[in-house]
Amino acid sequence: MQPAFLLSFRDTVTASDANDDRFILSAPNLNLDMGQFSPGIRSAIRSLLDEEATEEELSDIVLQQEEMSALPQLFYLLQQLTNIGLICQTLKVEGEPMATIVPIAVPYSLEWEQVEPDREYVLSRFACARQEEGKLVIESPLAKARLHVADWRAIAFWGLLATPQKISSISHLIPSLSTEIATTIASLFLSTKILDEATEPQTAIEDTNKTLKQWEFHDLLFHARSRAGRNYGKVGKSYRFLNQIETLPAVKPPMSEEFIDLYKPDIDRLQQSDRPFTQILEERKSWREFDSNTPITIQQLGEFLYRSARMRGFARDRYYEASNRPYPTGGAAYELEIYAAVHLCEGLTPGLYHYCPKDHRLYKIADRTPEVAQLIEIAQQSTAQQNEQQVFLIYAARFQRVSWAYEAIAYSLILKNVGVLQQTMYLVAEAMDLAGCAIGSGNSDLFAAAAGTDYYAETSVGEFILGSKLKVADSR
């Protein structure tokens, strides 16, 4: 049986007075004129704005002014406000709050699932716990609500369910936790997808689902929280740090005093001499073998970077400095910085370089240090190359260029931008008859150590190998 929950409005819900004892119920994207409802219902909703209450207590307020016939309208209104995520539900045990259910998706409704004390249950492998604004939050990307947990017994109970357990067999392990209370907590966890029923031999039901089994925890959580849907907060450009934190400049300041001006091709001439776009697109391949006898030249590298990543000019968002480049990005923020770990390049000594898209220069920031050598070696191993690698391009994100303006989707935008830049580089490499190959992953800690950057302010998010083509290479 579903317990009686205390109802409360989210913190974002407010009321503004109107004439004739009417008021407007307001929340993000909602203004509800309460004048259309009877005086008893208005009184009940006003009361709920001040303090939490059960449906029974709200019904009593209505019945002080109305007949029984008014109650269905109250219940319907409460259900609609719950469906759009404005009402939270708090479970109290022995007069003390145990946990509050906070909707994160619309439409939302609680489907109460009652556990059986003598059946085994186990924590969902998708469930996680963290602190947010002084509250302990337990949530799962499988659910459309999260829990704000207030009672230590619920946390202790959570800790005992890492392996399949019968509720009746573990309730006695926690002081003052009866089987009845433990069953209620477990039912709350089950109803919010934090708990899962275990099957024989001690396997969670979710692990027998072929679709869910192929999701890793971090992938599903990232998907759910970086898309509108299971994310009640703002999604998109909100300028959330406006007037709080200064934005990063569109162009990163030079990282050293040693630089090399790169070759700038004639774009007008290239527009006439390049192969047709469709031919370039159709012939694009991932090349994993390079011609070590005739490596890429510094002039070719300069042309490649100019065509794919130079800054064509400044632009201006409403609140931050933006720019224009050959590939698109969200909000023209262009957070990706390009580094070249050079092994073989005619006219360029081995080492690690940073590309300045504004001045079209390479700034040398390190010789072939052990960290730089290891970066190159890992890249070579990831493509199973038989011959020597030439230039290893690393994309590092200045994360705050995006997260300053975008909420919920910042990192997902960065990864989309990585894909856009990789495709642009693929096409430019093919147009220049160079060999290019994107790499699926890299070592971000190693890059930060090699480049001397702060892992949380700027580190690698994508990689691309570039060199001269070995005409008989096995590619795809």
Residue pairs with C-beta under 8 A, 6 or more apart in sequence:
1 114
2 110
2 112
2 114
3 91
3 184
4 54
4 55
4 56
5 54
5 89
5 90
5 91
5 101
6 52
6 53
6 54
6 89
6 90
6 91
6 92
6 97
7 48
7 52
7 53
7 54
7 55
7 58
7 78
7 87
7 88
7 89
7 90
8 48
8 51
8 52
8 87
8 88
8 90
8 100
9 48
9 49
9 86
9 87
9 88
10 27
10 85
10 86
10 87
10 88
10 102
12 27
12 28
13 25
13 26
13 27
13 49
13 86
14 25
14 26
14 27
14 49
15 23
15 24
15 25
15 26
15 34
15 46
15 49
16 23
16 24
16 26
17 23
18 24
18 33
18 35
20 35
21 39
21 42
22 33
22 34
22 35
22 42
23 34
23 42
23 46
24 31
24 32
24 33
24 34
25 31
25 32
25 34
25 45
26 32
27 86
30 84
30 86
34 41
34 42
34 45
37 45
37 73
37 77
38 62
38 65
38 66
38 70
38 73
39 65
39 66
40 61
40 62
40 63
40 64
40 65
40 66
40 70
40 74
41 62
41 66
41 70
41 73
41 74
41 77
43 61
43 62
43 64
43 65
44 58
44 59
44 61
44 62
44 74
45 77
47 53
47 58
47 61
48 58
52 90
55 75
55 78
58 74
58 78
59 71
59 74
62 70
62 71
62 74
63 70
63 71
78 87
79 109
81 87
82 89
82 103
82 108
82 109
82 110
83 106
83 107
83 108
83 109
84 106
84 107
84 108
85 103
85 104
85 105
85 106
85 108
85 232
87 103
88 100
88 101
88 102
88 103
89 100
89 101
89 110
90 97
90 98
90 99
90 100
90 101
91 97
91 98
91 99
91 100
91 101
91 184
91 188
92 98
93 151
93 181
93 184
93 185
94 181
96 150
96 151
97 150
97 151
98 149
98 150
98 151
98 153
98 154
98 184
98 185
98 188
99 138
99 147
99 148
99 149
99 150
99 151
99 154
99 185
99 188
100 147
100 148
100 150
101 110
101 145
101 146
101 147
101 188
101 192
102 145
102 146
102 147
102 148
102 232
103 144
103 145
103 232
104 139
104 143
104 144
104 145
104 146
104 230
104 231
104 232
105 144
105 145
105 229
105 230
105 231
105 232
106 232
108 144
108 145
110 145
110 191
111 191
112 187
112 191
113 187
113 190
113 191
114 183
114 187
114 190
115 121
115 167
115 183
115 186
115 187
115 190
115 195
116 167
117 166
117 167
117 168
117 179
117 182
117 183
118 166
118 167
118 168
119 166
119 167
119 197
119 198
120 164
120 165
120 166
120 197
120 198
120 202
121 161
121 164
121 165
121 166
121 167
121 186
121 190
121 195
121 196
121 197
121 198
122 161
122 162
122 163
122 164
122 165
122 195
122 196
122 198
122 202
122 204
123 158
123 161
123 162
123 194
123 195
123 196
124 140
124 142
124 193
124 194
124 195
124 196
124 204
124 206
125 204
125 206
125 207
125 217
126 140
126 141
126 142
126 193
126 206
126 215
126 217
126 220
126 221
127 138
127 139
127 140
127 193
127 194
127 195
128 138
128 139
128 140
128 217
128 221
129 136
129 137
129 138
129 155
129 158
130 136
130 137
131 137
135 148
135 149
136 148
136 149
136 150
136 155
137 146
137 147
137 148
137 149
138 146
138 147
138 149
138 158
138 192
138 194
139 146
139 147
139 192
139 194
140 192
140 193
140 194
141 220
141 221
141 223
141 224
141 225
141 230
142 193
142 206
142 212
142 220
143 192
143 193
143 194
143 230
144 230
145 192
146 192
147 188
147 189
147 192
147 194
149 155
153 174
153 176
153 177
153 181
153 185
154 185
156 174
156 177
157 170
157 174
157 177
157 182
157 185
157 186
158 189
158 194
160 170
160 173
160 174
161 170
161 189
161 195
163 202
164 198
164 202
164 204
167 179
167 182
167 183
167 186
168 179
168 182
170 182
171 177
171 178
171 179
171 181
171 182
171 183
172 179
174 182
186 195
189 195
190 196
190 197
196 204
196 205
196 206
197 204
197 205
198 204
198 205
199 205
199 208
206 212
206 213
207 213
222 411
222 412
224 230
224 231
225 231
225 408
226 408
226 409
226 411
226 412
227 235
227 409
227 412
228 235
231 408
233 407
233 408
234 240
234 407
234 408
235 407
235 408
235 409
236 406
236 407
236 408
236 409
237 331
237 405
237 406
237 407
238 405
238 406
238 407
239 318
239 319
239 404
239 405
240 404
240 405
240 407
241 247
241 404
242 319
245 400
245 404
247 319
247 320
247 321
247 400
247 401
247 404
247 405
248 398
248 400
248 401
248 404
249 321
250 311
250 314
250 320
250 321
250 322
250 323
250 334
251 311
251 323
251 356
251 357
251 358
252 337
252 354
252 356
252 398
254 356
254 363
255 354
255 363
255 365
255 451
256 354
256 363
256 364
256 365
258 363
258 364
259 356
259 359
259 361
259 362
259 363
259 364
260 298
260 348
260 353
260 361
260 362
260 364
261 359
261 360
261 361
262 298
262 301
262 302
262 305
262 306
262 360
262 361
262 362
263 298
263 299
263 302
263 303
263 306
264 302
264 303
264 306
264 360
265 302
265 303
265 306
265 307
267 307
270 307
274 280
274 431
275 431
280 427
280 430
280 431
281 427
283 430
284 426
284 427
284 430
285 430
285 475
285 476
286 426
286 436
286 437
286 438
286 475
286 476
287 429
287 435
287 436
287 437
287 467
287 469
287 470
287 473
287 475
288 383
288 384
288 385
288 437
288 465
288 473
288 474
288 475
289 385
289 386
289 387
289 435
289 470
289 473
289 474
289 475
290 385
290 387
290 388
290 389
290 390
290 435
290 467
290 468
290 469
290 470
290 473
291 387
291 467
291 468
291 469
291 470
291 471
292 344
292 387
292 388
292 390
294 468
295 344
295 345
295 346
295 390
295 467
295 468
296 344
296 345
296 346
296 390
296 391
296 434
296 466
296 467
296 468
297 345
297 346
297 347
298 345
298 346
298 347
298 348
299 347
300 432
300 434
300 468
301 340
301 345
301 348
301 391
301 466
302 360
303 432
304 425
304 428
304 429
304 432
304 434
304 466
305 338
305 355
305 357
305 360
306 360
307 326
307 428
307 431
307 432
308 326
308 327
308 421
308 424
308 425
308 428
309 325
309 326
309 327
309 338
309 355
309 357
309 421
309 424
309 425
310 325
310 326
310 357
310 360
311 323
311 324
311 325
311 334
311 357
311 358
312 323
312 324
312 325
312 326
313 323
313 324
314 321
314 322
314 323
314 324
315 322
315 323
315 324
315 332
316 322
317 331
317 332
317 333
317 405
319 405
320 333
320 404
320 405
322 331
322 332
322 333
322 334
323 332
323 334
323 357
323 358
324 332
325 334
325 357
326 424
327 417
327 420
327 421
327 424
328 420
329 335
329 336
329 413
329 417
329 420
330 402
330 406
330 413
330 416
330 417
331 402
331 405
331 406
333 401
333 402
333 405
334 357
334 401
335 397
335 398
335 399
335 401
335 402
335 414
335 417
336 395
336 396
336 397
336 414
336 417
336 418
336 421
336 461
336 462
337 354
337 355
337 395
337 396
337 397
337 398
337 458
338 354
338 355
338 357
338 393
338 394
338 395
338 396
339 352
339 353
339 354
339 355
339 365
339 393
339 394
339 395
339 396
339 447
339 451
339 460
340 352
340 353
340 354
340 355
340 362
340 391
340 392
340 393
340 394
341 351
341 352
341 372
341 375
341 376
341 379
341 391
341 392
341 393
341 394
341 450
342 348
342 349
342 350
342 351
342 352
342 353
342 390
342 391
342 392
343 350
343 368
343 376
343 388
343 389
343 390
343 391
343 392
344 350
344 388
344 389
344 390
344 391
344 467
345 390
345 391
348 362
349 367
350 367
350 368
350 372
351 364
351 365
351 366
351 367
351 368
351 372
352 364
352 365
352 366
352 367
352 369
352 372
352 375
352 450
352 451
353 362
353 363
353 364
353 365
354 362
354 363
354 365
354 451
355 361
355 362
355 363
356 362
356 363
365 451
365 452
366 372
366 450
366 451
366 452
369 450
371 446
371 449
371 450
372 450
374 446
374 450
375 392
375 394
375 442
375 443
375 446
375 447
375 450
376 389
376 392
378 442
378 443
378 446
379 389
379 392
379 439
379 442
379 463
379 465
380 388
380 389
382 439
382 440
382 441
383 437
383 439
383 465
387 470
389 465
389 467
390 465
390 466
390 467
390 468
391 465
391 466
391 467
392 463
392 464
392 465
392 466
393 425
393 463
393 464
393 465
393 466
394 442
394 447
394 460
394 462
394 463
395 418
395 421
395 460
395 461
395 462
395 463
395 464
396 447
396 451
396 453
396 458
396 459
396 460
396 461
397 414
397 458
397 459
397 460
397 461
398 457
398 458
399 410
399 411
399 414
399 456
399 457
399 458
400 457
402 410
402 411
402 413
402 414
403 410
403 411
406 413
414 461
415 461
418 461
418 462
421 462
422 438
422 462
422 464
425 436
425 438
425 464
425 466
426 436
426 438
429 435
429 436
429 466
430 436
433 469
434 466
434 467
434 468
434 469
435 465
435 466
435 467
435 468
435 469
435 470
435 473
435 475
436 464
436 465
436 466
437 464
437 465
438 462
438 463
438 464
438 465
439 462
439 463
439 464
439 465
441 463
442 460
442 462
442 463
443 460
444 455
444 459
444 460
444 461
445 455
445 459
447 453
447 459
447 460
448 454
448 455
448 458
448 459
448 460
453 459
